[in-house]
């Protein structure tokens, strides 16, 4: 009984200590950026949790609750004031690091656009800025809501997608082979349309080097997924190989319900694009 009482008192002491530390942190946070706003929200959640755990007198709890609610009431105004500042600073940062790629900020809070990327600002406790490929098609990264950090990460991502070696004839030849393999597996005739994800699966296997084919382990696998395939199909200008012509089939509504059934492909560098569900080659 005595041990249980001592343990209970020790637990309460730790809770009060943590609560005191959180209240001090709240007092020191200067909300001059979205990053600090996230810190503020996170600390408010910690205080809420600790208040539910402590056995402090109700009068003290009520006083702390009033303080917390006063801060929460100011958050919408703080967010509004930060929008303009954030957008301006992000625009400058993008122009500095992405000058050669013509990074220009477009759109409206909380979803901004740069080329064929979407920047989604999330301000929940575990939030940040999500960088998407296309109109929120493929999630690429989650970064802190700091303009310079976002701009640098976007540049790194953009270069990893667009700076890859690309040989059009080789790509088209491999794509034709992948189409034939997928058609065979799907029990389809040459010339019929094949689901784009099935073709991607075979294409990703065909581009692996001998190291992977001899020892198919993760360390030997060359990454090639939906984003790379989408961008490569976008920059592919030649559609004919030998006596065949590549055709991409636009996705109908029925094929846009599940992500695996379609692929978004840019139509320009400014963010335009369309959804495609199937690939086929026709004989000329």
Secondary structure, DSSP 8 states (H G I E B T S, - for coil): -HHHHHHHHHHHHHHHHHHHHHHHHHHH---SSHHHHHHHHHHHHHHHHHHHH----HHHHHHHHHHHHHHHHHHHHHHHHHHHHHHHHHHHHHHHH-GGGT---EEETTEEEETTEEEEEE-STT-EEEEEETTTTEEEEEE-S-HHHHHHHHHHHHHHHHSS---HHHHHHHHHHHHHHHHHHTT--TTS-EEHHHHHHHHHHHT--HHHHHS--GGG-----HHHHHHHHHH----EETTEEEEEEE--GGGGSSGGG-EEEESSTTS-EEEEEEEEEEE-
